[in-house]
Amino acid sequence: MTSFKCPECGATEVASNLCVSTDWSTGGEATSPWSYVLQQLLCKQCDSYIPSHLGERWDDISYEKAKKEWLLKYKKTPVNYS
């Protein structure tokens, strides 16, 4: 089992897992980095949605690298579910 560590607050508990899909059939284009994130984790402590590849540090990336990517790429671009 992969361990979670929130790049926003450092917490290790997940409130929920979210699997999403992108509907490219409308002819739209990616509008944010979140357009390609299909798995997200909701941090139990800070209520931030975190891309799973960062929260679980896929491909053995370091926590520092995950946190940097979170801050520079995802945190500044809020998730929009409308």
Secondary structure as GFF3:
##gff-version 3
##sequence-region A 1 82
A	DSSP	beta_strand	14	19	.	.	.	ID=ss1
A	DSSP	three_ten_helix	24	26	.	.	.	ID=ss2
A	DSSP	three_ten_helix	33	36	.	.	.	ID=ss3
A	DSSP	beta_strand	39	43	.	.	.	ID=ss4
A	DSSP	beta_strand	49	51	.	.	.	ID=ss5
A	DSSP	alpha_helix	52	55	.	.	.	ID=ss6
A	DSSP	three_ten_helix	58	60	.	.	.	ID=ss7
A	DSSP	alpha_helix	63	69	.	.	.	ID=ss8
A	DSSP	pi_helix	70	74	.	.	.	ID=ss9
###
